[in-house]
Amino acid sequence: MGSHGAVHEEHEDRGWKEIAREHSGVLAVREAIAAGLRPAELRWRIRTGRWQRPLRGVVVTHSGPLTRLQWLWCTLARAGPGAVLAGSTAAALDGMRGFDVATVFVTVPSDRQLVRHPGIVVHRSTQLTSTDVHPVRIPPRTRLARSVVDAASWAARDDDARAVLAASVQQRLVTVSDLWDVAHRRGRIWRRRLIIDTLADLDVGAESVAEMLYRRIECRYGLPSSHCQFKVDLGGRRYLDVWYEPWRVWVEIDGAAHQEVRQWWDDLARQNLGVLQDRLILRFPTWRLRERPDLVAAQVTDALRQRGWDGDRRQRTPASHIGPGGDNTGPNDVNAVL
């Protein structure tokens, strides 16, 4: 009997110990007891300081400081069966840089009671199938595209929402198409319009979207007509997004926020050459054209007036503007503006 009892006890211990190994030493109390840990032993380990209880219903099988990974397991154990890491927390685990924060974001099934604890934010969802939850990654978490869209929806500010979408594409973790699929499948979510608009800006058609928005601003606020995608030589063939040739005002629209760092460096060098060639440069993100057209129009108007525009949208040549070569620059004299 004693031998049989010892074998049975060893089998029970292996059950909860295996769970503890898989979960970085973190155990949900109910799960551990179901796996063979005796309640009296659990209480003894806590009372003597061998183990600790960082959250209600959760124990950690050591007494030292918790690692970040252990804290993530603790939040999942506290949230209950079916809980998964989500949003920026899950995205960071899958390699996304620059958006991990101390707050842990968790998603639970829609019928679950929400857990309230400082530093933990829990959302309910009806969409937690294998389409949205990664089937094998540990700790359990939403798939990366779902994590990014949720992070944008839950972000503290609109700018943060745009940034997380752009960064996920820039870091080559997901494609715009992946994010589109999630956004449409998610249906009614917070910031849905902003997310859809931002994905449109990030898509391959961002240039045409930006041009359309800018043309609307010109018409609405009485600006003169500009050249879009104007070809110039700036250490090689380049295209100016918006070019007011008579006044040498250049407007750059940052629609492709996912561009690589080397492309960004190239853009800076290109702008430096533009300044050296007497171009006045303004930069706007595409979303600014959509959400604050008045601000864009006001700043472009100020730039044009500084260069001699008198407010007449029909005016095509400034009253007195002499080009770098000493000749009046006409709208069709490409060489004169290079």
N, C-alpha and C positions, 0 to 999 in steps of 0.2 A: 504493500500500500504506500509506504513512504517513498519507495523508488518511483512508483507510478505518479504519485503526487508531485515529486520533483520534476519529472518529465513534463507533466501538465503545466506546472508553474513556468518552466523554461519556455514552453511553447507560447504561453500567454505573454511573457516578457518580450519574446522576439516580435510579437505582434506590434506592441506600442513602440518598441525600440526601433523597429523598421520604419514606422511612420516618422519618428523623431529624426532619423537619419535622412529621410527623403525631404523633410521640411526644415532642415537646418537647425534641429533641436527645438522646434516649436510644436506644441501639441494643443489641440482643442480638447478641453477636459472631457467632454462627452465622448469624443472619438477615442481618446486614450483609455477611458474606462471600458468602452465597448471592445477595445482591442486587448483587454486583459490587465490593465493597471488597476490595482486595488485602491479604492478611495482612501483607506487608512494610510497606505504608503504614500499616496499623493499628498495628503495633508501633512504627513511627517516631513517629507522633502521640502515642502514650502515653509513649514514652521522652523525647521533647522537652518534655513537659508541656503540649502543645497540647490534649490530651484527658485524661480521667481515667477510672479504673476503680473505681467505688465498691463493686461486688460482683463476685464471680467470674462471668465470662462476660458482663459488662455494661459498656458504655462510655458516657460522656457527651461530647458534642462541644464541650465548652469546659472551662476549668480553674477556673472560679469556683465559689462556693457553689451548692449545689443548692436549687431551690425545692421546696416541698411537692409540687407536681404532678410534678416530675421524679423525686422520690424514689418516688412512687407508680408511675410508669412503670418505674423501676429494679426495684422488687419484682416487677412483672408479668413483666419480661424475665427475671429470675432464676428465677421459678417455672416458666416455660416456656409453650409453646402451650396454649391453652385455659384459662389462669389468668384469674381475674376478681377484682376488688376485692369485698369482702364485709363483712357486719356493720356496725359503727359507721363504718368507713372509707367504705364505699359510701353509707351513709345520709347522712353529712355532705356528700358530693358532690351528693346530690340534695336538699339544702336543710334537713336536720334540724339543729337547733341544740342545743348544750349537751352533746353526747356524743362529739365527735371527740377522739381521743387521739393521742399520738405513735406508738403501736404501729399498724402497718399489718396489717389482716386480709385474707387472700387465700384464695380457695377454688380448688382444682384438681380435675381429674378423678380419680376414685377409684383409677385404676391408676398415678397419678403418685407418684414418690418425694418425700417431704416435704422442703422446703428448711428448713434451720435457720440462723438468723441473728438476732442481737440486734435487737429492735424489729420483727421480722416474725413473724406467727403464721399458719401455713398449715393449712387444713383440707381434707380430701378429701371429695368428694361424688359420688354417682351421679346427682344431680338438677341438671344444668347445661344443660338445654335452654332454648329460647326462653321457656318458661313461667316460668323462674326468672332468666334472664339477659336484661338489656335488649338488644334487637337493634341499637340504633344509638348509644347513649350512649358517649362516650369520656372517660376510659379505660374499658375494658370492666368492667362491674360487674353485680351481681345487681339485680333489680328491687327497688323500695323496700320493699314488704311483706316479701319474703324477707330483705332486709338487716336489717330491724327484728327479725324473729323470730330470726334467727341472732344478732344482737347481744344479745338477751335470753338466749338459750341459752348464749352464751359469756361473759356478764358475770361480773365477779369476785365479786359478791355478789347475793343474792336481791333486795335492795332496788334495786340497779342494774337488774336485769332488769325489775322492775315499772315502774321509772321510765322506761325507754326505751320500753316498750310504751305507757304512758300519754302520754308526751310526743309520740309520733308521731301519736296521735289528737288531742291537744290542739292541736298545730300544724297540724292539718288537712292532713296529708300523705297519710294513708291512713285507711281506715275500719276499724272493728272487723271487719266482714265480710271485708275484704281479708286481715287478719291471721288470722282463723279459717281461711280457705281454705288459707293457707300452712302453718299449724300442723298441720292435718289431713293435708295432702299430705306433709309432711315425715316423718310417722310417728314413729319412735323417736328423739327428740332429748333432750339434756340439759335438765332443768327442764320437761319437757312438762306435767306436772301444774300446776306453778306458772303457766306461760304460759296454759293453758286457763282456770284459775281467775281469773287477772287479766283476761283478755278478757271473761269472764262479768261481772266487776265493772264493766268499762268499758262494757258493752253497755247498751241502753236499759232492761233489766230489773234494773239494779244495785240500785235501791231495794228491790225485792221480795227479792232475794238477801240483802241486808244485814239486812232485817227478819227473815227466816227464821233467819239465823245468830244474830241477837241474841236472838230468842225461845228458841233452844236454850240459850244461855248463862243466861238467866233461870231456865229449868227446871233445868238441871244444877247451878247454884250457889246455888239457893234465894233468888234475888232476887225482890222483889215485882213484880207485873205492871205494865207501863208502858203509856202511850198512844203509839202510833206514828203519825207524820205528823199531829201535833196542830196544829190551826189556831190561830194567834194573830195579834195585830196588833203588828208591830215596824216601824213606819214604813211600813205596808202589810201586806197579808195575806201571812203566811209560815207555813211548816209546820216544826215541830220534829221531827227524826227520831225521837227517843225522849224522852218527857217523863214524869218521875215527879212528878205534880202536887202531892201533899201535901207533898213535901219540896223542891219547886222545883229539882230536879236535871234538867238538860238534857244529853242525850248526842247529839252530832253525829257521824254516820258518813260519812266521806269516801269514798264509793264512786265518784263521778264525778270521778276525778282529772284528767280532761281538760278541766275547766271553764275558761272564758276568764278572763283576768286581771280584767276588769271584774266578772265574777260573783264572783270571789274577794274583790274589794273590797266588794261588796255583802254577802257573807257576814260579813266582818269588822265592817262597820257593824251588821249584824243582831245579831251577838254582843255588840257594845258595848251596844246597847240592852237585850239580855237581861241583862247584868251590872247595868246601871242599874236594872233591874226586879227585882233580887234573885234572879236565876237563877244557879245554880252550873253551869258548863259544862265538859264533858269532850269531847274529840275523839279519834276512833280511825279509822284507815283500815280499809276492809273486810277486807283481808287479815289484819289483826291479830285480828279476830273469829274468823277461821278458824284461824289458826296459834297464837295465844296467848290463848285464851278465859279462861285462868286469870288472866292479867294484867288483862284487861278487867274481869272479875268483881271482882277485888280492888280496883281503883280505883273502880269504881262503888259497891261496898260501903262503902269509906271515905267517899265523898262522901255517900251516904245516911245513914250513921251521924253524920256531922258535922251533918246537918240533922234529926236526931232519930229516925231509924229504929232500932228495937230489935232487928232481926234476924228478926222474925216476918214471913214473907212474906204472911201474911193481913192484916197491918196496913195499912189504907188511909188512916188519918189520923194524923199525928204527935201525940204526947202534948201538945206545946205548940208550935204554930207559928202565929203571927199574921201574916196577910197584910198587904200594904202599906196596905190601906184600914182596918186595925184589926179586921177580922172573921176568924174562923176560915175557912180556905179549904177548901171541900168539893170532892170529886172531880168534881162535875158543875157547879160554879159557874164557867162560862167567863169571865165578866166579872171575877171576882175575881183571875184570874191574868194579866190583860192589863195 
